[in-house]
Amino acid sequence: MLFNSFEFAIFLIAVFILYWSIFNRNFRLQNFFLVIVSYIFYGWWDWRFLGLLFFSSCLDYFVAIEIDKSESRTRKRFFLALSVTINLIILGFFKYFNFFVDSFSAMLEMAGFQANFYTLRVILPVGVSFYTFQSMSYYIDVYRGKLKPVSDAISFFAYVSFFPQLVAGPIERAVHMLPQFLTRRRFDYGQAVDGLRLVIWGLFKKMVVADNCAVFVNNVFSSHNTASGYELILGAVFFAFQIYGDFSGYSDIARGTAKLIGFELMVNFKTPYLSRTIPEFWQRWHISLSTWFRDYVYIPLGGSKLGKGKTVRNTIIVFLVSGLWHGANWTFVAWGALNAAYMIPFIFLRGDQQTKQFGGMLDLIKIAFTFGLTCFAWIFFRSDSITQAGEYISNMVTGNYHLAALTKVKSYVLFVIGVLMVVDVMTWKSSVDILIKEYHSRTIGYVFDFFLIGLIILFGSFNQQTFIYFQF
Amino acid sequence: MKHFVAHALLYILTTVLMAWGLSWFAGPYMDAYYLKVTTPRQKSLVVGSSKAAQGIIPEIINKTFEEQKISIGLYNYAFTVKSSSFGEPYLQSILRKIDKSIAGNADRLYILAVDPWSISTISLKETQGKTLYLDWNFPPNNIRYNTLNPNPEYVFKNVDNRFMMIIRKFRPLTYSKVRSDGSLEVLLKRDTTATKKDVAGRLEEYRQNARLYTFSEERYKYLGITIDSLSTYGHVFLVRIPVHPDMRALEDNFMKDFAGKMDTICRDHQAVFLDYPVDATKFVSTDGNHLDRKSAELFSGILARQLVEHLKKK
């Protein structure tokens, strides 16, 4: 069920009431209840993949115990390799089987051979990329000695299947999350109010900003060969806000929902479009995934410790893999490659590029430039094919620029993007729940919340568009 | 905990009140569909695309029947070719609009406006033995409740800019109006040159459609199912509304056996097909596809008299 659906609202209310009233005696009972409702939540999407979630959880639970029990390094490595291999095979099969078959087939045809491979109609289980990475980080950290394996199976299953972040993250780390599952959660009024506020803010970003931008974006991308230059540019810009509103909105709803039941999830987005450089952007965008790749791919490859050449290589590998993680399409690989290209100059620049304080006009120019680069890369992310992306960009360069085309942009969409950016500027160093707390005024909290609810009622899309990242 | 529950209840209540309050600003001045989903269930219906929405005026047909001491209570429940071509979504919506509490079917009738587009498709997809209709995404198919007044479901699912809806209450649309019988009247007055341009534009649009659309077995099947479903409540008539001669030629070229298909389906499902000839001297089209108001009134009068004759024979 979608976060912005009536069914989820009823589900959440029921979970909240039962969790705090009946299943609140101890953490084991709380976790048991969370496993049940999380499996119901996941089964609502597609009950056929409950088995996969269960299998993945069992595998990682037992592997972590075996890794910890093993005395020899070889045995530890064996179990690590076993679980990594199985998890990646599962992920690879569901996500990439048809992609690789089609690509291999196309390659053979280019070389003059006729290929007729059997393509399975593989359905991608919702959230498989997210929960696979989350549980992988668990046993890898056990292997590295960062934490001890959990003996309580129910707590572990609750951690893997935790419904607020099961289908689209944030990809949590066991070091941060598991201790929360191993303690009894106690109701906290302030935390619950913050949670409700985050849910409202997330719904605003998704239903008002993202879904309204999507209407314009879909029109432009489906008619990119006839759209004017201004429309094409705005199409890329609006997509930037669509994906930001969609994904960060989901993350905020996930964080808010988790707070309502006593959990703290990591912040996944920190005003990324106010980044002054590309490296800063990647410290602010989809933080859970970029830190996952940093800790489990980039650093094991050597990170930046083996000289500039290897740093460039490692950066390229991480971004290509990250691109491919997003989906089985060369457009995502191209998007990853482009971001790698953006990062490379910074590898050779000296000094710490990340100044903390905002530095006036120069920083504004940097923000605009970085945003422009990001929007350009999003064209590949949004396009159905490399060909479409190429045509889109080519038409941007050669297309007609009629000011009349700008009348297709609805003024209220610009207004809500403006609201989003104003709040982002105000929360540059924190987040919405912290910002409101700083005023120490309940009235301001009510005004902020009802203002957002008003905007959702006036401009929100109630046609239940799915979240973009559900397809990953 | 109690404090938070009170806090949450305040939010929920305020949200519901705001949403309900907003719905009171909705009205027929908003768009061409809202009024149709706020009226009660109806005794008899006109169904079909915008050709029927503009071309069949229930008020005139009802008056003709009343002169014969028959009260049919006809209402226009036609929308657009995108949403109200024959298929499962539209049929379900139609069935929710019929007053099933009325006994007997002698003085009830259902006018199904047909043309080649209503049994063709550009968007149906077959997957794993199931037909996927994009029609579900458009009104009236995407709402469950089509007799509520106000209708919050329609407002929140189909009105993008609800702030503008508030504005419209004080500055209504001036280019069209939905009458109390559900028929749509276009208020724009166009001169001959502008009309010729509109006709040329519309013909070109439909020439493109003729390249993209294909006959749909699924829609044709659902035309039959629609006839059967409505026959349990009253008499069913398939009507081909007159259009501009060039548009009719385009349609006939697109689906050469259309009349044959209608005759077959009427024979198989016990309905009557009334195919009105194109008569450019009698009927004036605003844009090649839709009759202007005067022509719609004339046509509705002719149709009404024919329907009375048919019903007398039954």
Interface residues (C-beta under 8 A of the other chain):
Chain A: W20 F187 Y189 A192 V193 L196 N212 V215 K410 Y412 D449 F450 I453 G454 I457 L458 F459 G460 S461 F462 N463
Chain B: M1 H3 F4 H7 A8 Y11 T14 T15 M18 A19 L22 N137 N142 F156 K157 D160 N161 R162 F163 M164
